[in-house]
Structures are given as C-alpha cells and as structure tokens.
Amino acid sequence: MAWKNMSTIAPRYAEADNVADVFKPALPLSTRITVAGAGAFGGWTALNLLGLGYKVTLFDPWGAGNSLSSSGGETRLMRSVYGSNSFYTKLANDSYDMWLETEAWEGRKLLQTTGNLWMVGENDNEMRSAVAQMDGLNLPYKIFKASEVPDRFSYINCSDLSHLILEEKAGVLKARESCQAVLEKFVSEGGQYVAEALKPGVVKNGKIGTCETSSGDRHETDIYLFAVGPWLKSLFPEVLGQNLAVTRQEVHYFGLPAAKASFFEANLPSWIDMSHDGGFYGIPGGFQRGFKVASDKRGREIDPTTQSRMPEQPEVERARDYVHHRFPGLGSLPLAESRVCQYTNTPDGSFILDTHPEASNVWLLGGGSGHGFKHGPGLGKMAASIIVGQQGLPTLLSLSRFKSSGLIV
C-alpha cells in the first residue's frame, strides 16, 4: 500500500495530553478488526487500521455520508479555534493538513480554504484564549474592531459585536463527498465493506463473540469498533446512559439574489457567531445550495432512525430572523432548501473513545457533539493507534471521565 507511510495514516499521536496509565500490548497483525459505521469517525479509523496492515471489515447499512447520518449533507466547517482547549486546537490543525494530503491521493478538491470569521460579542474571554492558542501554533489570523471592519464585511451588522476575528487557516469541507472518498479508498486498498447494520452480541467471559447483521447473519471477529454516530447510545444504553444525547438540528439554505452572487466561498469566509441566541454558523454560498445558516443551539432529543427530516416552521423563522439581524445588507432571502440532521452530544462536548467496560474486545467511538467531522483524519489516525496498542488513551476521551466527574449513570 503506497499510502501507508503518509502522515494521514497512523501512528502519530504519541504526544497526546493526559494519557491514561495502562498501555495495552500491541495487537498482532493477524487480528481481525470490524468497524461499524462509515462516517467521519468510523471510515477514517477503518482506513488507518487497514494502513497498519490489519484485516478490516467495515459495516454501514446506508453507505458513507448517507442522509440519515451525522456525516451526511454537503458541507462542514473546518476550523482550529477551540478557546483554551489545546487538545482540540492541535487535533483540528493537524487534521487540516491531513485533509490537504487526502486531496493529493484522492485527486479531487475536498477542502476550500475560505478562512473563518468569528463574530465576538462583549464577552471575549474565549476568543482571547483562542488567540493565545493560535499564537502558540503560529496559525495566521487578523483581528478587526467591530467599529472598523473592512469593506468586504460591510454586509454584517456589527452593532452588538466587539470584534471580528478572521481565522485564515480554515474553510469548508465537502462532507458527503469526503466520506465517500474514504470508503472508496478503503475498498480499493483491500478493505471489505458490507452494506448492513451490525448489532452487538451478548457479553460472555469479558468479550463479545458474535454480532448479528441486519439480514440476520452472524458475524465474528477479534476486535469490534462501534462508531455509529447517533445510534451508539441505543446500541449500548447500559454503558452510555445519560452521557449521550441525540438532538434534532436544522440547517437552512437561503437563496441569494443575482446581485449578491459574489457571496460565495471563493470571496467570503465561513462564519461562527456565538454571541446571539445560542449561536449560529454558516457558509456564504453553501457550494451553490444557497446562503447556509445553522443554529448551534441543541434541539430536542430524537430517534435518528424515525425522526422526520422535514423542517419545522418555527426553526425556519428563527434562522430567517437571525439573517435579518446579522446580515441586513442581504435583504429578504427566500428559503431554498433545508436539511434535518442530529448532534450526538456528550455532557462536556468531548468525544468518546474507550473499550466497553464489560467487553475488552469492543471499542466505542462517538459523541461528535456537532464539531466532530473536521477531526476525522486526525481522530481516525489516533483511534487506530490506540486500538492496536501503539499509544495510550487520552483521559479526555475515556469513559472514566464521566465517573470521576459524577456524570456517569
């Protein structure tokens, strides 16, 4: 496999912070590994495990980047700013470089570097921490006082903002297309893909022996990794308890008039505004789908299999009201289309990567909490290294953090 020595392929993260005490012995290459879920987490981890030389089988009933998944849809933001959280800042920054490497071996454009514009209200403590993190990693950025913004941002109402911060090493990822590219690479390099769901079997003697496919067949392997996004909690309710919440989230695309055709990714940055009504983010042109506006406010809990994918009028109007407030220069925009997806949230917003507490051969990976997609390459590489025993488990991702904080059920 020519790509095995590329930096997008594990191992790399030996320097991860807060590494747990126990290092598992490295798995022999004869170990069979099964990954359930071909989204941003599962797909990248499966590809990295394959690159390390293991025999890997990947299950997903609807395919990579499907419309029911949390990795579906057209676009995701790519940014590195995480306030004072150095772990995610570094992971996102490394993943940015890995996305560019992915474009090289994939031969198609998956990341558009537009920059990301942070809209900062009066409380700018988090952004001060973010600037310190960017300085530490030498990430380029520009800061503008809200009263002195350049003409290119004149369409923004800055009356209730203190600053605009342009994070320059940031942009927009093609979500569905990226997941499909990873799956195609996985298969072309010898991985086995099965278009079925996988249900965990019974725990016996500290392990799970066989699992059941959606067609009723039995599947047996040595190591299982479940990275099934919003379905992770329903498969392992006794483990995850109240530490995963699957919430309904709406994304809206508003049509731009011809006179505003310059409001596309090539000319304007993506943006994040955490100062207004729970937070909003968006992409100016939405890759020809319209002016993308999404709320970061957590919706109600849902079942990802049965929830309606139709937008609800109060949410459409809430998004429209926000556009009128923050972008009055655009005028009244018609709704072009909407998408309903979900966040899989942990109480602290960090991901989950750990073994099942009663089954040592079962790994759980999830809890993207609305910000996971961009981390796919870096997290997949790190997860693969941890699973095969090449590095320790960061406490930040472990299930033990819920117990120590009193959150575990």
LUMVOSE-293398 format. One record per residue (C-alpha): residue in one letter; x, y, z. Coordinates in Angstrom, 2 decimals. Layout:
residues N
r type = A; xx = X; yy = Y; zz = Z
...
end
This chain:
residues 409
r type = M; xx = 0.00; yy = 0.00; zz = 0.00
r type = A; xx = 1.79; yy = 3.11; zz = -1.23
r type = W; xx = -0.01; yy = 5.43; zz = 1.17
r type = K; xx = 0.95; yy = 3.62; zz = 4.39
r type = N; xx = 3.81; yy = 5.99; zz = 5.18
r type = M; xx = 1.84; yy = 9.19; zz = 4.63
r type = S; xx = 1.21; yy = 11.30; zz = 7.73
r type = T; xx = -2.54; yy = 10.81; zz = 7.32
r type = I; xx = -2.04; yy = 7.19; zz = 8.33
r type = A; xx = -1.39; yy = 6.15; zz = 11.97
r type = P; xx = 0.65; yy = 6.33; zz = 14.14
r type = R; xx = 1.36; yy = 9.94; zz = 15.06
r type = Y; xx = -0.25; yy = 10.99; zz = 18.34
r type = A; xx = 2.23; yy = 9.61; zz = 20.90
r type = E; xx = 2.40; yy = 13.11; zz = 22.41
r type = A; xx = -1.32; yy = 13.30; zz = 23.28
r type = D; xx = -2.07; yy = 15.01; zz = 26.60
r type = N; xx = -3.48; yy = 13.27; zz = 29.69
r type = V; xx = -2.65; yy = 9.74; zz = 28.62
r type = A; xx = -4.22; yy = 7.08; zz = 30.83
r type = D; xx = -1.95; yy = 4.84; zz = 32.88
r type = V; xx = -2.50; yy = 1.49; zz = 31.16
r type = F; xx = -0.88; yy = 0.75; zz = 27.79
r type = K; xx = -2.37; yy = -2.27; zz = 26.05
r type = P; xx = 0.06; yy = -4.62; zz = 24.29
r type = A; xx = 0.27; yy = -4.18; zz = 20.52
r type = L; xx = -2.13; yy = -6.41; zz = 18.60
r type = P; xx = -0.62; yy = -8.98; zz = 16.23
r type = L; xx = -1.28; yy = -8.27; zz = 12.56
r type = S; xx = -3.32; yy = -11.49; zz = 12.37
r type = T; xx = -6.02; yy = -9.78; zz = 14.48
r type = R; xx = -9.30; yy = -9.35; zz = 12.61
r type = I; xx = -10.99; yy = -6.00; zz = 13.20
r type = T; xx = -14.57; yy = -4.99; zz = 12.40
r type = V; xx = -15.72; yy = -1.36; zz = 12.30
r type = A; xx = -19.42; yy = -0.47; zz = 12.38
r type = G; xx = -20.14; yy = 2.94; zz = 10.86
r type = A; xx = -18.61; yy = 4.51; zz = 7.74
r type = G; xx = -18.95; yy = 8.15; zz = 8.81
r type = A; xx = -16.19; yy = 10.60; zz = 9.59
r type = F; xx = -15.06; yy = 8.67; zz = 12.70
r type = G; xx = -15.54; yy = 5.07; zz = 11.59
r type = G; xx = -14.41; yy = 5.48; zz = 8.00
r type = W; xx = -11.13; yy = 7.19; zz = 8.86
r type = T; xx = -10.38; yy = 4.72; zz = 11.67
r type = A; xx = -11.05; yy = 1.75; zz = 9.39
r type = L; xx = -8.76; yy = 3.22; zz = 6.72
r type = N; xx = -5.97; yy = 3.78; zz = 9.23
r type = L; xx = -6.30; yy = 0.28; zz = 10.68
r type = L; xx = -6.09; yy = -1.10; zz = 7.16
r type = G; xx = -3.00; yy = 1.02; zz = 6.53
r type = L; xx = -1.33; yy = -0.50; zz = 9.58
r type = G; xx = -1.69; yy = -3.93; zz = 8.00
r type = Y; xx = -4.78; yy = -5.35; zz = 9.72
r type = K; xx = -7.64; yy = -7.20; zz = 8.05
r type = V; xx = -10.58; yy = -4.82; zz = 8.43
r type = T; xx = -14.29; yy = -5.21; zz = 7.67
r type = L; xx = -16.46; yy = -2.07; zz = 7.60
r type = F; xx = -20.25; yy = -2.19; zz = 8.08
r type = D; xx = -22.74; yy = 0.58; zz = 7.25
r type = P; xx = -26.32; yy = -0.11; zz = 6.14
r type = W; xx = -26.90; yy = 3.10; zz = 4.18
r type = G; xx = -23.41; yy = 3.92; zz = 2.92
r type = A; xx = -20.85; yy = 6.63; zz = 3.68
r type = G; xx = -22.27; yy = 10.14; zz = 4.16
r type = N; xx = -25.89; yy = 8.99; zz = 3.86
r type = S; xx = -28.73; yy = 11.41; zz = 4.61
r type = L; xx = -29.66; yy = 9.81; zz = 7.94
r type = S; xx = -26.14; yy = 10.03; zz = 9.35
r type = S; xx = -24.42; yy = 12.85; zz = 11.20
r type = S; xx = -21.73; yy = 12.84; zz = 8.49
r type = G; xx = -24.20; yy = 13.49; zz = 5.66
r type = G; xx = -25.03; yy = 16.76; zz = 3.96
r type = E; xx = -22.92; yy = 18.85; zz = 1.65
r type = T; xx = -20.58; yy = 20.87; zz = 3.85
r type = R; xx = -18.90; yy = 21.23; zz = 7.25
r type = L; xx = -16.75; yy = 23.97; zz = 8.73
r type = M; xx = -13.01; yy = 23.40; zz = 9.03
r type = R; xx = -11.50; yy = 25.49; zz = 11.82
r type = S; xx = -8.94; yy = 25.11; zz = 14.58
r type = V; xx = -10.06; yy = 27.64; zz = 17.18
r type = Y; xx = -11.16; yy = 25.92; zz = 20.41
r type = G; xx = -10.69; yy = 28.59; zz = 23.05
r type = S; xx = -8.30; yy = 27.34; zz = 25.70
r type = N; xx = -8.63; yy = 23.66; zz = 24.67
r type = S; xx = -5.20; yy = 22.83; zz = 23.28
r type = F; xx = -6.10; yy = 19.17; zz = 22.55
r type = Y; xx = -8.83; yy = 20.00; zz = 20.02
r type = T; xx = -6.97; yy = 23.01; zz = 18.62
r type = K; xx = -3.99; yy = 20.81; zz = 17.80
r type = L; xx = -6.11; yy = 17.90; zz = 16.57
r type = A; xx = -8.05; yy = 20.19; zz = 14.22
r type = N; xx = -4.90; yy = 21.90; zz = 12.98
r type = D; xx = -3.27; yy = 18.54; zz = 12.23
r type = S; xx = -6.46; yy = 17.32; zz = 10.57
r type = Y; xx = -6.45; yy = 20.38; zz = 8.31
r type = D; xx = -3.07; yy = 19.31; zz = 6.92
r type = M; xx = -4.30; yy = 15.73; zz = 6.60
r type = W; xx = -7.32; yy = 16.89; zz = 4.59
r type = L; xx = -4.94; yy = 18.53; zz = 2.12
r type = E; xx = -2.94; yy = 15.30; zz = 1.90
r type = T; xx = -6.19; yy = 13.44; zz = 1.30
r type = E; xx = -6.88; yy = 15.69; zz = -1.69
r type = A; xx = -3.46; yy = 14.74; zz = -3.07
r type = W; xx = -4.13; yy = 10.99; zz = -3.08
r type = E; xx = -7.81; yy = 11.37; zz = -3.85
r type = G; xx = -7.32; yy = 13.73; zz = -6.81
r type = R; xx = -10.31; yy = 15.94; zz = -6.05
r type = K; xx = -11.00; yy = 19.11; zz = -4.08
r type = L; xx = -12.47; yy = 18.36; zz = -0.65
r type = L; xx = -11.36; yy = 21.42; zz = 1.35
r type = Q; xx = -11.85; yy = 25.01; zz = 0.27
r type = T; xx = -9.73; yy = 27.43; zz = 2.31
r type = T; xx = -12.04; yy = 30.39; zz = 2.78
r type = G; xx = -11.00; yy = 31.41; zz = 6.27
r type = N; xx = -13.48; yy = 31.51; zz = 9.12
r type = L; xx = -14.87; yy = 34.71; zz = 10.59
r type = W; xx = -15.55; yy = 34.68; zz = 14.33
r type = M; xx = -18.10; yy = 37.25; zz = 15.49
r type = V; xx = -17.23; yy = 38.24; zz = 19.05
r type = G; xx = -19.65; yy = 39.85; zz = 21.48
r type = E; xx = -18.77; yy = 41.78; zz = 24.63
r type = N; xx = -17.65; yy = 38.62; zz = 26.44
r type = D; xx = -14.45; yy = 37.80; zz = 24.58
r type = N; xx = -12.66; yy = 35.62; zz = 27.15
r type = E; xx = -12.86; yy = 32.50; zz = 24.99
r type = M; xx = -11.54; yy = 34.36; zz = 21.98
r type = R; xx = -8.64; yy = 35.74; zz = 23.97
r type = S; xx = -7.74; yy = 32.15; zz = 24.85
r type = A; xx = -8.19; yy = 31.15; zz = 21.21
r type = V; xx = -5.80; yy = 33.87; zz = 20.07
r type = A; xx = -3.22; yy = 32.55; zz = 22.54
r type = Q; xx = -3.65; yy = 29.04; zz = 21.09
r type = M; xx = -3.30; yy = 30.34; zz = 17.53
r type = D; xx = -0.17; yy = 32.24; zz = 18.50
r type = G; xx = 1.26; yy = 29.07; zz = 20.06
r type = L; xx = 0.74; yy = 27.10; zz = 16.84
r type = N; xx = 1.69; yy = 30.01; zz = 14.57
r type = L; xx = -1.75; yy = 29.97; zz = 12.96
r type = P; xx = -2.46; yy = 33.09; zz = 10.86
r type = Y; xx = -5.33; yy = 35.39; zz = 11.84
r type = K; xx = -6.50; yy = 39.01; zz = 11.70
r type = I; xx = -8.46; yy = 40.96; zz = 14.30
r type = F; xx = -10.81; yy = 43.81; zz = 13.42
r type = K; xx = -12.64; yy = 46.12; zz = 15.80
r type = A; xx = -16.36; yy = 45.96; zz = 15.09
r type = S; xx = -16.32; yy = 49.72; zz = 14.51
r type = E; xx = -13.51; yy = 49.43; zz = 11.95
r type = V; xx = -14.39; yy = 46.40; zz = 9.81
r type = P; xx = -13.11; yy = 46.38; zz = 6.21
r type = D; xx = -15.49; yy = 46.94; zz = 3.29
r type = R; xx = -15.61; yy = 43.24; zz = 2.44
r type = F; xx = -17.53; yy = 42.66; zz = 5.69
r type = S; xx = -19.79; yy = 45.68; zz = 5.39
r type = Y; xx = -22.86; yy = 43.46; zz = 4.92
r type = I; xx = -22.55; yy = 42.37; zz = 8.59
r type = N; xx = -24.41; yy = 44.22; zz = 11.33
r type = C; xx = -21.71; yy = 44.71; zz = 13.99
r type = S; xx = -23.74; yy = 46.91; zz = 16.34
r type = D; xx = -23.76; yy = 44.26; zz = 19.11
r type = L; xx = -20.25; yy = 42.91; zz = 18.42
r type = S; xx = -16.89; yy = 43.98; zz = 19.79
r type = H; xx = -14.56; yy = 42.32; zz = 17.27
r type = L; xx = -14.33; yy = 40.19; zz = 14.17
r type = I; xx = -11.51; yy = 37.64; zz = 14.10
r type = L; xx = -10.58; yy = 36.11; zz = 10.76
r type = E; xx = -9.02; yy = 32.66; zz = 11.28
r type = E; xx = -7.18; yy = 32.29; zz = 7.99
r type = K; xx = -6.23; yy = 28.58; zz = 8.08
r type = A; xx = -9.85; yy = 27.48; zz = 7.99
r type = G; xx = -12.54; yy = 26.81; zz = 5.46
r type = V; xx = -15.23; yy = 24.45; zz = 4.23
r type = L; xx = -15.19; yy = 20.67; zz = 3.77
r type = K; xx = -17.33; yy = 18.67; zz = 1.38
r type = A; xx = -18.92; yy = 16.28; zz = 3.86
r type = R; xx = -20.75; yy = 13.55; zz = 1.95
r type = E; xx = -18.16; yy = 13.53; zz = -0.80
r type = S; xx = -15.33; yy = 13.17; zz = 1.71
r type = C; xx = -16.95; yy = 10.17; zz = 3.44
r type = Q; xx = -17.49; yy = 8.51; zz = 0.09
r type = A; xx = -13.87; yy = 9.17; zz = -0.92
r type = V; xx = -12.59; yy = 7.50; zz = 2.26
r type = L; xx = -14.82; yy = 4.47; zz = 1.73
r type = E; xx = -13.69; yy = 4.16; zz = -1.90
r type = K; xx = -10.06; yy = 4.31; zz = -0.78
r type = F; xx = -10.70; yy = 1.72; zz = 1.92
r type = V; xx = -12.20; yy = -0.72; zz = -0.60
r type = S; xx = -9.57; yy = -0.07; zz = -3.28
r type = E; xx = -6.80; yy = -0.88; zz = -0.78
r type = G; xx = -8.31; yy = -4.24; zz = 0.15
r type = G; xx = -10.80; yy = -3.45; zz = 2.93
r type = Q; xx = -14.11; yy = -5.31; zz = 2.98
r type = Y; xx = -17.29; yy = -3.23; zz = 3.02
r type = V; xx = -20.66; yy = -4.75; zz = 3.99
r type = A; xx = -23.81; yy = -2.69; zz = 3.39
r type = E; xx = -25.58; yy = -3.86; zz = 6.55
r type = A; xx = -26.03; yy = -2.78; zz = 10.15
r type = L; xx = -24.29; yy = -4.63; zz = 12.96
r type = K; xx = -25.91; yy = -5.33; zz = 16.33
r type = P; xx = -23.65; yy = -6.20; zz = 19.28
r type = G; xx = -23.93; yy = -9.72; zz = 20.66
r type = V; xx = -24.01; yy = -10.95; zz = 24.24
r type = V; xx = -21.08; yy = -10.26; zz = 26.55
r type = K; xx = -19.62; yy = -13.53; zz = 27.80
r type = N; xx = -16.39; yy = -14.04; zz = 29.74
r type = G; xx = -15.41; yy = -10.41; zz = 29.27
r type = K; xx = -15.86; yy = -10.35; zz = 25.48
r type = I; xx = -18.43; yy = -10.27; zz = 22.71
r type = G; xx = -18.06; yy = -13.26; zz = 20.43
r type = T; xx = -20.50; yy = -12.83; zz = 17.57
r type = C; xx = -22.70; yy = -9.97; zz = 16.39
r type = E; xx = -25.82; yy = -10.04; zz = 14.27
r type = T; xx = -26.19; yy = -8.29; zz = 10.91
r type = S; xx = -29.40; yy = -6.60; zz = 9.79
r type = S; xx = -30.06; yy = -9.54; zz = 7.46
r type = G; xx = -29.89; yy = -11.97; zz = 10.40
r type = D; xx = -26.44; yy = -13.40; zz = 9.68
r type = R; xx = -23.81; yy = -13.91; zz = 12.37
r type = H; xx = -20.52; yy = -12.04; zz = 12.18
r type = E; xx = -17.49; yy = -12.94; zz = 14.29
r type = T; xx = -14.18; yy = -11.11; zz = 14.59
r type = D; xx = -11.46; yy = -10.44; zz = 17.17
r type = I; xx = -11.97; yy = -6.70; zz = 17.77
r type = Y; xx = -15.14; yy = -4.65; zz = 17.27
r type = L; xx = -15.27; yy = -0.87; zz = 16.94
r type = F; xx = -18.71; yy = 0.74; zz = 17.01
r type = A; xx = -18.59; yy = 4.25; zz = 15.53
r type = V; xx = -22.25; yy = 4.52; zz = 14.59
r type = G; xx = -22.86; yy = 8.16; zz = 15.47
r type = P; xx = -26.39; yy = 8.83; zz = 16.76
r type = W; xx = -27.13; yy = 5.09; zz = 17.05
r type = L; xx = -24.32; yy = 4.48; zz = 19.56
r type = K; xx = -26.48; yy = 5.21; zz = 22.60
r type = S; xx = -29.32; yy = 2.88; zz = 21.54
r type = L; xx = -26.85; yy = 0.03; zz = 20.94
r type = F; xx = -25.14; yy = 0.48; zz = 24.32
r type = P; xx = -27.66; yy = 2.15; zz = 26.66
r type = E; xx = -26.31; yy = 0.35; zz = 29.73
r type = V; xx = -22.85; yy = 1.84; zz = 29.14
r type = L; xx = -23.61; yy = 5.33; zz = 27.87
r type = G; xx = -26.69; yy = 6.02; zz = 29.99
r type = Q; xx = -27.32; yy = 9.73; zz = 30.13
r type = N; xx = -23.90; yy = 10.64; zz = 28.77
r type = L; xx = -25.04; yy = 10.79; zz = 25.15
r type = A; xx = -27.95; yy = 12.91; zz = 23.92
r type = V; xx = -29.06; yy = 12.76; zz = 20.28
r type = T; xx = -30.65; yy = 16.08; zz = 19.37
r type = R; xx = -32.51; yy = 17.35; zz = 16.32
r type = Q; xx = -30.70; yy = 20.07; zz = 14.35
r type = E; xx = -31.87; yy = 22.03; zz = 11.32
r type = V; xx = -29.76; yy = 23.58; zz = 8.56
r type = H; xx = -31.29; yy = 26.15; zz = 6.20
r type = Y; xx = -30.18; yy = 27.43; zz = 2.81
r type = F; xx = -31.49; yy = 30.82; zz = 1.71
r type = G; xx = -31.47; yy = 31.85; zz = -1.93
r type = L; xx = -29.24; yy = 34.78; zz = -2.85
r type = P; xx = -30.34; yy = 37.31; zz = -5.48
r type = A; xx = -28.23; yy = 37.60; zz = -8.63
r type = A; xx = -26.85; yy = 40.93; zz = -7.41
r type = K; xx = -25.32; yy = 39.10; zz = -4.43
r type = A; xx = -23.71; yy = 36.31; zz = -6.46
r type = S; xx = -20.33; yy = 37.34; zz = -5.01
r type = F; xx = -21.47; yy = 35.88; zz = -1.67
r type = F; xx = -19.80; yy = 32.58; zz = -2.37
r type = E; xx = -16.93; yy = 30.66; zz = -0.77
r type = A; xx = -14.37; yy = 31.99; zz = -3.23
r type = N; xx = -14.90; yy = 35.54; zz = -1.98
r type = L; xx = -16.13; yy = 35.36; zz = 1.60
r type = P; xx = -15.25; yy = 33.26; zz = 4.68
r type = S; xx = -17.43; yy = 30.88; zz = 6.59
r type = W; xx = -18.53; yy = 32.33; zz = 9.91
r type = I; xx = -19.39; yy = 31.49; zz = 13.52
r type = D; xx = -21.42; yy = 33.77; zz = 15.77
r type = M; xx = -21.69; yy = 32.53; zz = 19.36
r type = S; xx = -22.96; yy = 35.89; zz = 20.63
r type = H; xx = -26.58; yy = 35.51; zz = 19.50
r type = D; xx = -29.39; yy = 33.21; zz = 20.70
r type = G; xx = -27.39; yy = 30.07; zz = 21.40
r type = G; xx = -25.03; yy = 30.54; zz = 18.48
r type = F; xx = -25.24; yy = 30.36; zz = 14.69
r type = Y; xx = -22.78; yy = 29.42; zz = 11.97
r type = G; xx = -22.83; yy = 29.31; zz = 8.21
r type = I; xx = -21.29; yy = 29.32; zz = 4.77
r type = P; xx = -21.92; yy = 32.25; zz = 2.42
r type = G; xx = -22.69; yy = 30.34; zz = -0.78
r type = G; xx = -23.22; yy = 26.83; zz = 0.55
r type = F; xx = -21.49; yy = 25.42; zz = -2.55
r type = Q; xx = -24.28; yy = 26.60; zz = -4.85
r type = R; xx = -27.03; yy = 25.45; zz = -2.49
r type = G; xx = -27.66; yy = 28.91; zz = -1.02
r type = F; xx = -26.66; yy = 31.02; zz = 1.98
r type = K; xx = -26.22; yy = 28.33; zz = 4.66
r type = V; xx = -27.41; yy = 29.18; zz = 8.18
r type = A; xx = -27.44; yy = 26.69; zz = 11.07
r type = S; xx = -28.16; yy = 27.04; zz = 14.76
r type = D; xx = -25.74; yy = 25.53; zz = 17.26
r type = K; xx = -28.44; yy = 25.53; zz = 19.95
r type = R; xx = -29.26; yy = 21.96; zz = 20.98
r type = G; xx = -32.65; yy = 20.78; zz = 19.82
r type = R; xx = -34.92; yy = 18.18; zz = 21.39
r type = E; xx = -33.81; yy = 14.55; zz = 21.74
r type = I; xx = -34.87; yy = 12.25; zz = 18.91
r type = D; xx = -34.51; yy = 8.78; zz = 17.42
r type = P; xx = -32.27; yy = 9.19; zz = 14.33
r type = T; xx = -34.00; yy = 6.33; zz = 12.50
r type = T; xx = -37.57; yy = 7.56; zz = 12.82
r type = Q; xx = -37.35; yy = 11.35; zz = 13.15
r type = S; xx = -38.96; yy = 13.45; zz = 10.42
r type = R; xx = -36.48; yy = 15.11; zz = 8.09
r type = M; xx = -38.85; yy = 17.96; zz = 7.26
r type = P; xx = -38.01; yy = 21.45; zz = 8.61
r type = E; xx = -40.26; yy = 22.97; zz = 11.25
r type = Q; xx = -41.57; yy = 26.46; zz = 10.59
r type = P; xx = -40.53; yy = 27.99; zz = 13.96
r type = E; xx = -36.93; yy = 26.94; zz = 13.26
r type = V; xx = -37.07; yy = 28.35; zz = 9.73
r type = E; xx = -38.32; yy = 31.67; zz = 11.08
r type = R; xx = -35.68; yy = 31.69; zz = 13.81
r type = A; xx = -32.97; yy = 31.29; zz = 11.19
r type = R; xx = -34.58; yy = 33.93; zz = 8.99
r type = D; xx = -34.78; yy = 36.38; zz = 11.92
r type = Y; xx = -31.10; yy = 35.82; zz = 12.57
r type = V; xx = -30.22; yy = 36.53; zz = 8.93
r type = H; xx = -32.24; yy = 39.75; zz = 9.05
r type = H; xx = -30.41; yy = 40.82; zz = 12.22
r type = R; xx = -26.82; yy = 39.91; zz = 11.34
r type = F; xx = -26.88; yy = 40.31; zz = 7.55
r type = P; xx = -29.37; yy = 43.12; zz = 6.85
r type = G; xx = -27.44; yy = 44.04; zz = 3.70
r type = L; xx = -28.71; yy = 40.88; zz = 2.03
r type = G; xx = -32.34; yy = 41.88; zz = 2.23
r type = S; xx = -35.17; yy = 39.35; zz = 2.45
r type = L; xx = -33.98; yy = 35.95; zz = 1.28
r type = P; xx = -36.27; yy = 33.10; zz = 0.19
r type = L; xx = -35.77; yy = 29.65; zz = 1.71
r type = A; xx = -34.20; yy = 27.45; zz = -0.97
r type = E; xx = -33.97; yy = 24.19; zz = 0.99
r type = S; xx = -33.44; yy = 22.73; zz = 4.46
r type = R; xx = -31.81; yy = 19.69; zz = 5.95
r type = V; xx = -32.57; yy = 17.99; zz = 9.27
r type = C; xx = -29.75; yy = 16.07; zz = 10.92
r type = Q; xx = -28.61; yy = 15.48; zz = 14.50
r type = Y; xx = -25.86; yy = 16.10; zz = 17.03
r type = T; xx = -24.65; yy = 13.29; zz = 19.27
r type = N; xx = -23.72; yy = 15.23; zz = 22.40
r type = T; xx = -21.67; yy = 14.37; zz = 25.47
r type = P; xx = -22.08; yy = 16.49; zz = 28.63
r type = D; xx = -18.64; yy = 18.09; zz = 28.19
r type = G; xx = -18.57; yy = 18.24; zz = 24.39
r type = S; xx = -15.58; yy = 15.89; zz = 24.11
r type = F; xx = -15.59; yy = 12.72; zz = 22.04
r type = I; xx = -15.80; yy = 9.18; zz = 23.43
r type = L; xx = -13.15; yy = 6.57; zz = 22.67
r type = D; xx = -12.85; yy = 3.64; zz = 25.07
r type = T; xx = -13.45; yy = -0.06; zz = 25.50
r type = H; xx = -16.77; yy = -1.43; zz = 26.69
r type = P; xx = -16.39; yy = -1.76; zz = 30.50
r type = E; xx = -17.51; yy = -5.42; zz = 30.36
r type = A; xx = -16.15; yy = -6.46; zz = 26.94
r type = S; xx = -12.44; yy = -5.85; zz = 26.39
r type = N; xx = -12.64; yy = -6.58; zz = 22.65
r type = V; xx = -15.30; yy = -3.90; zz = 21.97
r type = W; xx = -14.40; yy = -0.25; zz = 21.39
r type = L; xx = -16.85; yy = 2.66; zz = 21.37
r type = L; xx = -16.16; yy = 5.82; zz = 19.36
r type = G; xx = -18.59; yy = 8.72; zz = 19.11
r type = G; xx = -20.01; yy = 11.82; zz = 20.75
r type = G; xx = -19.10; yy = 14.20; zz = 17.94
r type = S; xx = -21.19; yy = 16.92; zz = 19.65
r type = G; xx = -21.60; yy = 18.97; zz = 16.49
r type = H; xx = -17.89; yy = 19.61; zz = 15.93
r type = G; xx = -16.51; yy = 16.17; zz = 15.13
r type = F; xx = -16.45; yy = 15.98; zz = 11.34
r type = K; xx = -13.39; yy = 18.16; zz = 10.75
r type = H; xx = -11.33; yy = 15.97; zz = 13.11
r type = G; xx = -11.95; yy = 12.79; zz = 11.09
r type = P; xx = -8.42; yy = 12.27; zz = 9.70
r type = G; xx = -6.60; yy = 13.08; zz = 12.94
r type = L; xx = -9.03; yy = 11.24; zz = 15.19
r type = G; xx = -9.10; yy = 8.17; zz = 12.93
r type = K; xx = -5.33; yy = 8.01; zz = 13.00
r type = M; xx = -5.19; yy = 8.42; zz = 16.75
r type = A; xx = -8.01; yy = 5.90; zz = 17.36
r type = A; xx = -6.26; yy = 3.29; zz = 15.20
r type = S; xx = -3.01; yy = 3.74; zz = 17.12
r type = I; xx = -4.80; yy = 3.41; zz = 20.46
r type = I; xx = -6.82; yy = 0.35; zz = 19.45
r type = V; xx = -3.75; yy = -1.60; zz = 18.34
r type = G; xx = -1.76; yy = -0.55; zz = 21.40
r type = Q; xx = 0.75; yy = 1.85; zz = 19.87
r type = Q; xx = -0.20; yy = 4.65; zz = 22.26
r type = G; xx = -2.21; yy = 5.29; zz = 25.38
r type = L; xx = -5.76; yy = 6.53; zz = 25.73
r type = P; xx = -6.22; yy = 10.27; zz = 26.44
r type = T; xx = -8.31; yy = 10.70; zz = 29.58
r type = L; xx = -10.17; yy = 13.48; zz = 27.78
r type = L; xx = -11.80; yy = 10.81; zz = 25.58
r type = S; xx = -12.23; yy = 7.98; zz = 28.09
r type = L; xx = -15.45; yy = 6.85; zz = 29.76
r type = S; xx = -13.70; yy = 7.21; zz = 33.14
r type = R; xx = -14.04; yy = 10.99; zz = 32.93
r type = F; xx = -17.80; yy = 10.70; zz = 33.45
r type = K; xx = -17.31; yy = 8.62; zz = 36.57
r type = S; xx = -14.73; yy = 10.98; zz = 38.03
r type = S; xx = -16.98; yy = 13.97; zz = 37.35
r type = G; xx = -20.07; yy = 12.27; zz = 38.74
r type = L; xx = -21.77; yy = 12.24; zz = 35.32
r type = I; xx = -21.84; yy = 8.51; zz = 34.71
r type = V; xx = -25.16; yy = 6.69; zz = 35.20
end
